Amino acid sequence: MRLGRAGHATAIVPLAEVHHGFAANALRGPDRVPRDLFDIGASWAVFQRKHIDPSGHAEQWARLRRSERQRLLRYLVSGPLEPAQLRRLMKRLDQGYAEGKVRELTAARIATHPQTPLRPSPPCPAAVPLSRRAPSGCAGTGKLPHSACETARSSP
């Protein structure tokens, strides 16, 4: 949204792969259980204030809060979360939301450089130009089954 308002466009990058980290950090444990939801609550409140009509805030917040609670209940049932932790995390979510509702809104800045340089990745063995791909390619995955890859490579 910020890019569009700033007059920028997005690009589609065929075969791009997005990797989301799963490592433990200050906000989640090694089992992916959240350690704190304050920032999520605050972030949603700011997002609402910037991008959503105020008449829809309460309904959207109820839906988001319910979704977070259901996520925590899954962790509770599977074992890594205790009832007291669930209550604390929901309280922190609500505290963050309340803080985000009064947080000063600042003009969004678009990054002009990455936080870290792009790291090289190993070449994809199935990287075949789209024009040479066999029809049996896995659409939307950016990858081809081995047999389709071989077919595409042997085509003129």
N, C-alpha and C positions, 0 to 999 in steps of 0.2 A: 504494500500500500504506500509506504514511504517512497519507494522507487518511482511508482507511477506519479505521485504528486510532485516529485522532483523533476519529472520530465524524462525519466529513464525508462528503459524497456527491459524485459527479461528475454533470455534466449533459451531455445531448446537445443540440448546437446545430445544428439543420438549416441547411444551406447554408454552414456554417463552412468556411473554407479555412485549412489549416495551411501555413505557409511555413517551410521549413528553410533557413537560410543556407548558402551555398556559398563565401562570400568567404574569401580567404586570411586566416590569423591565426597565432597563435603555435604552434598545433597542426597546421596543414595549409597546404601551399603553394597557389599559385593554380591548380595542376593537381589539387588535392584530395589529393595524396600526403601521408600523415601525416609530421610532423616528429618526433614523439615519441609513444610508446605507454605511457609510465610511468603516466599518470593512468588510462588505460583498465584496465590490469592491477590497479592499486590499487583502483579503483572496483568491479571485479568481485569481488575478494577480500572487500571490505567487504559487498557485496551478498550474497554467499554466506553470510557469517557471520551476517548479519541474517535472511535469508529462506530459506535452503536447508539441509536436513538435512545434517550433516557427512558422512554416508556417501556423499552424492552429489557432494561437492566435487571430488574428483579427476577423475571422469568428465566433469563439466560443464567444468572447467578445460581438460581435454584437447580437448574439442569447441570451446570458445571460442578456444583457442590455435591449433587447426587452421584455424578460420575466419579468424582474423587473418592467418595465414601465407598462406592461399589468396588473400586480398585483396591482400596485398603481392606475391605472385607475379604477379597480374594486372598490377600496376603495373610489375613487372620486365619482363614480356613486352612490354607496350605501350611501354616506353621511359623513363618518367620516374624510375625507381628503379634504382639500381646494386646489385649483389650485396652489397657491403660495407654499404650502407645497410639492406638487408633484414636482415642479421645484427645490426646495431646496434639496429634497431627491435625485433626479437624479443627481444634481450637486455634492452632497456628495458621491454618488456611483462612479462617474467619478473621483473625487479627491482621493478616496480610491484606485481605480484601478491604477491611476498614481503613487501614493505612493508605492503601492505593486510592481510595475514594477521595482522600484529601491531599494526596501528594501533588506537589506543584508540577504542572505539565510544562515541559520544555520542548523547544523545537527539536525535532528528531534530526540526528546527524547521520549521514550515510558514510560508512567507512570508505576511506580512500586507499587503504592498503590492508592486507590481511594481518591478523595477529601473529600468525606463524606462516612461514613460506610453504608453498605447495610442496608436498613430499612426493618423490617419484613412486610410482607403483609398478609392479611387474606387468609385462605386456600380456594382453589377453590372447590366448591361442586361437580363440574363435573370432578375432577381429577381422571381419570380412566386409568390404564395402556393401552398402545396402543394395546396390544394383546387381550384385552377384550372389545374393543370398538365395538359398533354396526356399521354396514356399513352406517347408515344414519348420522354419525357424520359430522360436518361441517369442511371439509378439509381446512387446512390453517388458521383456526381461533383459533385453540387451545381450542375450546369450543364445547360442545355437546348440542343438543337440549334436553330439560328435558326428553322426552320419551326415547331417545337413551341412556341417562345417566342411567335411571332406568333399561333399558334392559341390559346394560353392567354390572350394579351392581348385577343384579339377575342371571347372567350367571355363571356357575361353573368355 
